[in-house]
Each structure stands twice: as C-alpha cells, then as structure tokens.
Amino acid sequence: MKKLQLAVLAALAASAPLSAQVEPLGLATAPAAAPDALEEGSLEKLIREVRRRRAGSVAKLAGPVETLVKQLDQVPADEPAEAVRVQEALIALGTEIAPLLVPRIDPGAASGGPEKRLARRLVVVLNALPTRATTDALIQMAREGSKSGRIHAMDVLGSSPDRGKVGPVLVDLFQHSSGDLRAQAVRSIARLGGEENEAVLITALGESDPEVLRAVLAALTDVASPAGRGRVRDLAGAPIAAAPLVAEILAYYAALARTVGIEDEDVAALVRLASHDAPSKDDRILVLATIPTFADDVDSKTKKLFDPLLAVADDEIREEAEICLALLGDRNARRDVIKRYDELVSRNDSWAGAYEQRAAVLLKLREYDDAAKDFRRAIKIYANQGRTSQLEDLYVELARTYARDGNAKKAFDALEEAHLPRSVMKKLKDDPDFAEIVAHSRYGRVFDV
C-alpha cells in the first residue's frame, strides 16, 4: 500500500508544471497538501484528492481557454500566422486543457464554415497535447459524432499515447467505414505506429478500391514506411490498378528516397509502369521525369527495361525515357539526345526556338551552363526581332536554370533584368525551384514587388 501511495504522490507531482504554465496568466494553483497528511488516508482518498486538485486546476484554466478559443475563432482564414500564434498559446497551457477542447472539435452536421474552421484549428492543438485523459471521449466521438467530428476525433487519436486501446478502435473504424472516414482511419493508424498497425496498412494494399489504396499510400507516405515497399512494387507492377494512383505511388517513393533510400527494384517497378499504356501519357512522362530525382544510377538489368520505351511511337515519351536513362548514367542516351538538338540548332542557327528547345533539354539533363547560354541566345534573338512577348517565359527559365545550379546571384540578376509582372513573381515565390532564392537574406527581395 505504501508503494501505491507513493506512486499516486508521484503522479500528483507530475502535474507540477501546470503551475508554471498557469501562474503567468495570474492563476495560482491550490497549495499542495503535506505528504504526511496524504499518507494518513486510504488509497481511495488519495486518488480522490488527486482528482479534486486536477479538476480544480482545469476549472481555473477554463477562463483562459475560453478566451483563447474565442480569439482563435475570430482569426480570419487568410491570417494563418495569427491562428498559429493563438494555437501555440493554447498548447502552452498544457495537457490539462485537452478535455476542455475535445467537445469543440465536433462542429455538428449542420454547422457552417466558421465552426468547421475552428474545429480543424483545435484538432491541431489537441494533436500537440497527447494525453490518455481524452481517449474515451475521442473514441466515443469517432464512433458516434457527426461526420466532421468523427474525422477530427480519429485525427487526434492518431497522436494518442494510448496505442494499445486506440489501435484496435481505429482498425475497426477502418474496416467498417467508407470514403473520407476510412481514409482518415488509415492516416491515423499510420501515425499511431506499431508493427501491428503497420501490418494492417500493408494488408490493405491488396484491396481493389482506388480510394482505399489512395488513403493507404498516403498514410504509408506520411510515415515513410519501408515495410510497404514490396506491396507498392506489386501495385506498380499491376499498371491497370496503379494507373489512377501514379501521383501517390511517386509520393511514397519520394518519402523512401528521403529516408531509407531507393533500390533498383523500385526503379524497375516504375519503369514497367511507365512502359504500359494504362496510365495517361502525362503520368507516364511524370514517372520518367521523377525517377532521376530518386536515383542517379541503376544496374544494367534495370536499364534494359527501358528498351520498349525507346521504341514507342510517341516522341515525348521516347525523349523523356532517353533523358531519364541519361540521368541514370547512360552516356549513349545522353549523347543521342544532345546530338539531335545540336543538329536542330545547326540547321536553324538564327531561329530562337531552336536554342530555346535545346536549352529546355539541357536543363532537364542538368547541363546548367550550356542551358543558360542557350536561353540567353534565344532571349537576344527574340529581343532583336521585337518579339518581347516571348521573353517573359525565357527569363523565368533562365532564372530557374541558375537557381537549380545553386547560383542565387545570377538567378536574382535574371529576375531583376526581366522586370516580370507581380502576378508572375508571386507564382515564382511559391515555386520550389526558387525556395533558396526566396529565403536568401539579400536576393530574396527580388520577389517583393
């Protein structure tokens, strides 16, 4: 009994940080009773005392919580930074406030945009305050709430510390739900983690419903799960089933590339997918363009799989396959692509379009210096001809070439020289190729137009 009493006292002591969180708001917690006084009572009395004090602490937090929730509700949708500031203030109050927020994440079936927006913002707060104190309420909401409430509750359950209790619930919800509900169950199962939950996701990759597969792939991507690698290869090897899921399959492999790396068998699966006519032409080209972002070399067996692509009638697919092979280290493919465009330029040395086309291919081949020279030539020819409408896109691609090559100053100079419209600069500011320029302390100012 003595050990149990000490354990309860330790649990009570664990709530001490609440004082530090509350007192800056002008709210003092109740003074702790002396240990001797607590030891004199029964274990039941000790537990009641702990609960009473915690309840008192939560009651004192109710006012500040309500104030902050109202502030969060009033933040417009186009002021995300302010919303984050208020969310962080709520999070700073600690896990004790979580039970106060749970009822608010179900906006109800008939609620409008503002209510749903507040609920989504509070889901972010609750995910940052994982606690077993909310498990039962969240499970009940996940089963019985409105559709939005169920989705939000499942979202928060994905960050629960109570994995043993929550895991089977999420699996049950996945197996007996559909649509958005099922997709959220999958994402939460992935976030919850654990071998048993990961096994559920991998098994689900054997299903035929594209929406289920899309949700499972997204969930495995979120956690960059290498355990699903084999099943995803199998899926990519079934082009008819994989055709609606090309973007999701590529996203999964991108996540693996950033964490555990890509294997030749993964590249082989993607080449087979691109070789089949079940995916759209755009998706086949996307696969070929994406492979070199995962790998810079593959074995000869995998390179042999490109042969059908090099023989297709479609010029764009065939050329993308050549470029992909070149970036994977095939010198012959690189030579053939460049030779074709060298011949185009030699036959049309006063045509800006010839230099523009070669520059675009050289950019794909990561031949940045030569690409920049050709973009400059095309710009000069168009300018001399007075065809200024052609210059905007060329300057953007010239700046992109410098940006990809890591030359922030030249990218800045090209954008400055171009005098691009505000609308174009706004798009470029969100373009991943220009992220380093945007963040640069000196050159980032070019986007402030």
C-alpha positions in Angstrom: 0.0 0.0 0.0 2.8 2.3 0.8 4.3 1.9 -2.7 0.9 2.7 -4.2 0.5 5.8 -2.1 3.9 7.0 -3.2 3.0 6.3 -6.9 -0.1 8.4 -6.5 2.0 11.2 -4.9 4.4 10.9 -7.9 1.5 11.3 -10.3 0.4 14.3 -8.4 3.9 15.8 -8.5 3.9 15.2 -12.3 1.3 17.8 -12.7 3.6 20.5 -11.1 4.5 22.0 -14.5 0.9 23.2 -14.6 1.7 25.8 -12.0 4.4 27.2 -14.2 2.0 27.3 -17.1 -0.9 28.9 -15.3 0.8 31.4 -12.9 1.9 33.7 -15.7 -1.8 34.2 -16.5 -2.4 35.2 -13.0 -3.9 31.9 -11.9 -2.3 30.3 -8.9 -2.9 26.6 -8.3 -4.1 25.3 -5.0 -1.3 24.6 -2.4 -0.3 21.0 -2.2 -1.1 19.1 0.9 1.7 17.8 3.1 2.8 14.3 2.2 2.1 13.1 5.7 -1.5 14.2 5.5 -2.0 12.3 2.4 -0.4 9.2 3.7 -2.8 9.0 6.6 -5.8 8.4 4.4 -6.8 5.4 2.3 -5.7 4.9 -1.3 -9.2 5.8 -2.4 -8.9 9.1 -0.6 -5.6 9.8 -2.2 -7.0 9.2 -5.6 -10.0 11.5 -4.9 -7.6 14.2 -3.7 -5.5 14.0 -6.8 -8.6 14.1 -9.0 -10.0 17.0 -7.0 -6.9 19.1 -7.4 -6.6 18.3 -11.1 -10.2 19.2 -11.5 -9.6 22.5 -9.7 -6.6 23.2 -11.9 -8.7 22.6 -15.0 -11.5 24.7 -13.7 -9.1 27.6 -13.2 -7.9 27.1 -16.8 -11.4 27.2 -18.2 -11.4 31.0 -18.4 -8.2 31.5 -20.2 -9.1 28.6 -22.5 -12.4 30.1 -23.4 -10.7 33.5 -24.1 -8.1 31.9 -26.4 -10.7 29.8 -28.2 -12.8 32.9 -28.9 -9.7 34.6 -30.2 -8.9 31.6 -32.5 -12.5 31.6 -33.8 -12.2 35.3 -34.8 -8.9 34.9 -36.7 -9.7 35.2 -40.5 -8.9 32.3 -42.8 -6.3 34.4 -44.6 -4.3 35.1 -41.4 -2.7 31.7 -40.7 0.2 33.1 -38.8 -2.1 34.7 -36.2 -4.0 31.4 -35.9 -0.7 29.7 -35.2 0.1 32.2 -32.5 -3.2 31.6 -30.7 -2.8 27.8 -31.1 0.6 28.0 -29.5 -0.8 29.9 -26.6 -3.3 27.2 -26.0 -0.7 24.5 -26.3 1.4 26.3 -23.7 -1.3 25.7 -21.1 -0.5 22.0 -21.2 -2.4 18.7 -21.5 -4.8 19.6 -18.7 -6.8 21.7 -21.1 -7.3 18.8 -23.6 -10.6 17.6 -22.1 -12.0 21.1 -22.4 -11.3 21.2 -26.2 -12.5 17.7 -27.2 -16.2 18.6 -27.4 -15.4 21.6 -29.6 -13.8 19.5 -32.5 -17.3 18.2 -33.5 -18.9 21.2 -35.3 -22.1 19.2 -35.9 -23.7 18.1 -39.1 -25.4 21.4 -39.8 -22.5 23.7 -38.9 -21.1 26.2 -41.4 -17.6 27.2 -42.4 -16.5 29.2 -39.4 -17.5 26.4 -37.0 -15.7 23.8 -39.1 -12.6 26.0 -39.4 -12.4 26.4 -35.6 -12.8 22.7 -35.1 -9.9 22.0 -37.5 -7.7 24.5 -35.7 -8.4 22.9 -32.4 -7.5 19.5 -33.8 -4.0 20.9 -34.4 -3.9 21.9 -30.7 -5.1 18.6 -29.5 -2.6 16.7 -31.6 0.1 18.7 -29.8 -1.3 17.7 -26.4 -1.4 13.9 -26.4 -3.0 12.6 -23.2 -4.8 9.5 -22.1 -7.4 11.8 -20.3 -9.1 12.3 -23.7 -9.0 8.8 -25.1 -12.5 7.6 -24.1 -14.2 10.9 -25.2 -12.4 10.8 -28.6 -13.3 7.1 -29.2 -16.9 7.9 -28.5 -16.9 10.9 -30.9 -15.1 8.8 -33.5 -17.9 6.3 -33.4 -20.9 8.5 -32.7 -20.2 12.1 -33.7 -21.1 14.0 -36.9 -19.0 13.1 -40.0 -16.7 16.0 -39.4 -16.5 15.2 -35.7 -15.7 11.6 -36.4 -12.9 12.5 -38.8 -11.5 15.1 -36.3 -11.6 12.6 -33.4 -9.8 9.9 -35.5 -7.2 12.5 -36.5 -6.4 13.3 -32.8 -6.5 9.6 -31.9 -3.6 9.2 -34.3 -1.3 11.0 -31.8 -2.6 9.2 -28.7 -0.2 7.8 -26.2 -2.8 5.1 -25.5 -1.8 2.9 -28.5 -3.0 -0.3 -27.1 -6.5 1.0 -26.6 -6.7 3.2 -29.6 -5.2 0.9 -32.3 -8.0 -1.7 -32.3 -10.6 1.0 -32.4 -9.0 2.7 -35.5 -8.7 -0.7 -37.2 -12.4 -1.4 -36.5 -13.3 2.0 -37.9 -11.2 1.4 -41.0 -12.8 -1.9 -41.6 -16.4 -0.6 -41.1 -16.2 2.8 -42.7 -16.0 4.3 -46.2 -14.9 7.3 -48.0 -13.3 10.2 -46.1 -13.9 8.3 -42.8 -12.0 5.3 -43.9 -9.2 7.5 -45.3 -8.8 9.3 -42.0 -8.7 6.0 -40.1 -5.9 4.8 -42.3 -3.9 8.0 -41.8 -4.3 7.8 -38.1 -3.4 4.1 -38.0 -0.1 5.1 -39.8 0.6 7.9 -37.3 -0.2 5.8 -34.3 2.6 3.4 -35.4 3.5 0.0 -34.2 4.1 -3.2 -36.1 0.5 -4.4 -35.7 -0.9 -1.2 -37.2 1.6 -1.1 -40.0 0.7 -4.7 -40.9 -3.0 -3.6 -41.3 -2.0 -0.9 -43.8 0.2 -3.2 -45.8 -2.5 -5.8 -46.0 -4.9 -3.1 -47.2 -2.7 -2.5 -50.2 -4.1 -5.7 -51.5 -7.6 -4.2 -51.9 -9.0 -3.1 -55.2 -10.8 0.1 -54.2 -8.7 3.0 -55.6 -9.9 5.3 -52.8 -8.7 2.8 -50.1 -5.4 2.4 -51.9 -5.0 6.1 -52.2 -5.6 6.6 -48.5 -3.2 3.7 -47.6 -0.5 5.0 -49.8 -0.8 8.5 -48.3 -0.7 7.0 -44.8 2.5 5.0 -45.6 4.0 8.1 -47.2 3.3 10.2 -44.1 5.5 7.8 -42.1 7.8 6.8 -44.9 7.2 3.2 -44.1 9.8 0.9 -45.8 7.7 -2.1 -44.7 5.2 -1.4 -47.5 7.9 -1.3 -50.2 7.2 -4.8 -51.5 3.4 -4.3 -51.8 3.9 -0.9 -53.5 6.2 -2.6 -56.0 3.5 -5.2 -56.7 1.0 -2.4 -57.1 3.2 -0.5 -59.6 3.6 -3.8 -61.4 -0.1 -4.0 -62.0 -0.5 -1.0 -64.3 -4.3 -1.1 -64.7 -4.7 -0.9 -60.9 -1.9 1.6 -60.5 -3.0 3.9 -63.3 -5.2 6.1 -61.0 -2.6 6.2 -58.3 0.6 7.3 -60.1 1.0 10.5 -58.1 0.5 8.6 -54.8 3.0 5.9 -55.8 5.6 8.5 -56.7 5.0 10.4 -53.4 5.6 7.1 -51.5 8.9 6.5 -53.3 9.9 10.1 -52.7 9.4 9.6 -49.0 11.5 6.5 -49.1 14.2 8.3 -51.0 14.5 10.9 -48.3 14.7 8.4 -45.5 15.9 4.9 -46.3 16.8 5.2 -50.0 15.6 3.7 -53.2 16.5 0.2 -54.6 17.0 -0.9 -58.2 13.8 -3.0 -57.8 11.8 0.1 -57.0 13.1 1.9 -60.2 12.4 -1.3 -62.2 8.8 -1.2 -61.0 8.4 2.4 -62.0 9.9 1.8 -65.4 7.5 -1.1 -66.0 4.6 1.2 -65.0 5.8 3.9 -67.4 6.1 1.3 -70.2 2.4 0.4 -70.0 -0.3 2.4 -71.8 -2.7 2.1 -68.9 -1.5 5.3 -67.2 -2.1 8.5 -69.1 0.6 10.0 -71.3 1.2 12.8 -68.8 1.5 10.3 -66.0 4.0 8.1 -67.9 6.1 11.2 -68.6 5.8 12.2 -64.9 7.1 8.8 -63.8 10.1 9.0 -66.1 10.8 12.6 -65.1 10.6 11.7 -61.4 12.8 8.6 -61.4 16.1 10.6 -61.6 15.1 12.5 -58.5 15.2 9.2 -56.6 18.3 7.6 -58.1 21.4 8.6 -60.1 22.4 5.1 -61.2 20.8 1.6 -61.7 22.1 -1.8 -62.8 22.2 -3.0 -66.4 19.2 -5.2 -65.9 17.0 -2.3 -65.0 18.4 -0.2 -67.8 17.3 -2.9 -70.2 13.7 -2.4 -69.2 13.8 1.0 -71.0 14.0 -0.7 -74.4 10.2 -0.7 -75.0 10.1 3.0 -74.1 12.9 3.8 -76.5 10.8 2.3 -79.3 7.4 3.9 -78.6 5.9 6.0 -81.4 5.2 9.0 -79.1 8.2 11.4 -79.4 7.6 13.0 -76.0 7.6 9.7 -74.1 10.5 8.4 -76.0 12.6 11.5 -75.4 11.7 11.5 -71.7 12.9 7.9 -71.5 16.2 8.9 -73.1 16.6 11.8 -70.7 15.8 9.5 -67.7 18.4 7.0 -68.9 20.9 9.7 -69.4 20.4 10.9 -65.8 20.8 7.4 -64.6 24.3 7.3 -66.1 23.7 6.1 -69.7 26.2 8.0 -71.8 24.8 6.8 -75.1 21.3 8.1 -74.2 22.8 11.5 -73.3 24.8 11.7 -76.5 21.8 10.8 -78.7 19.5 13.4 -77.1 22.1 16.3 -77.3 23.1 15.3 -80.8 19.5 15.6 -82.0 19.2 19.2 -80.7 22.7 20.2 -81.8 21.6 19.3 -85.3 18.4 21.3 -84.9 20.4 24.4 -83.9 22.9 23.9 -86.7 20.1 23.8 -89.3 18.4 26.9 -87.7 21.1 29.0 -86.1 19.1 32.2 -86.5 15.8 30.7 -85.0 15.4 31.5 -81.3 13.1 28.4 -81.0 15.9 26.0 -81.8 18.1 27.4 -78.9 15.0 27.5 -76.6 14.3 23.8 -77.3 17.9 22.8 -76.8 18.1 24.8 -73.6 15.0 23.1 -72.2 16.5 19.7 -72.8 19.9 20.7 -71.4 18.1 22.0 -68.3 16.5 18.6 -67.9 19.9 17.0 -68.3 21.3 19.3 -65.6 23.8 20.8 -68.1 23.2 24.2 -66.5 26.0 26.3 -68.0 25.1 25.2 -71.6 21.3 25.6 -70.9 21.9 29.2 -69.6 23.9 30.1 -72.7 21.1 28.8 -75.0 18.4 30.7 -73.1 20.5 33.8 -73.4 20.8 33.3 -77.1 17.1 32.8 -77.5 16.4 36.0 -75.5 18.8 38.0 -77.6 17.3 36.8 -80.9 13.7 37.4 -79.8 14.6 40.9 -78.4 16.3 41.8 -81.7 13.2 40.8 -83.5 11.0 42.9 -81.2 9.1 39.8 -80.0 9.0 40.8 -76.4 6.0 38.7 -75.6 8.3 35.6 -75.8 10.8 37.0 -73.3 8.9 36.5 -70.0 8.9 32.7 -70.1 12.5 32.6 -71.3 13.7 34.8 -68.4 11.8 32.6 -65.9 13.6 29.5 -67.3 16.9 31.3 -67.3 16.5 32.2 -63.6 15.3 28.6 -62.9 18.5 27.3 -64.5 20.7 29.4 -62.3 18.5 28.5 -59.2 18.8 24.8 -59.8 22.6 25.2 -60.3 22.7 26.9 -56.9 23.7 30.3 -58.2 21.5 32.7 -56.3 23.1 35.9 -57.6 22.7 35.0 -61.3 19.1 33.9 -60.6 18.5 37.2 -58.9 20.1 39.2 -61.7 18.0 37.4 -64.3 14.8 38.2 -62.5 15.8 41.8 -62.0 16.6 42.1 -65.6 13.3 40.6 -66.7 11.0 43.1 -64.8 8.4 40.4 -64.5 4.8 41.3 -63.6 3.7 41.0 -59.9 1.4 38.0 -60.8 4.4 36.1 -62.2 6.7 36.9 -59.3 4.0 35.7 -56.8 3.9 32.3 -58.5 7.6 32.0 -58.6 7.8 32.8 -54.9 5.9 29.6 -54.2 7.9 27.6 -56.8 10.1 25.0 -55.1 12.9 25.7 -57.6 13.2 29.3 -56.2 12.9 28.4 -52.5 16.5 29.1 -51.7 16.4 32.4 -53.5 13.2 33.4 -51.6 14.9 32.6 -48.3 18.2 34.4 -49.2 18.8 37.4 -47.0 19.9 39.6 -49.9 18.5 38.2 -53.1 15.1 37.3 -51.7 14.0 40.9 -52.0 13.5 40.4 -55.8 10.2 38.8 -55.0 8.9 41.8 -53.0 7.2 43.6 -55.9 
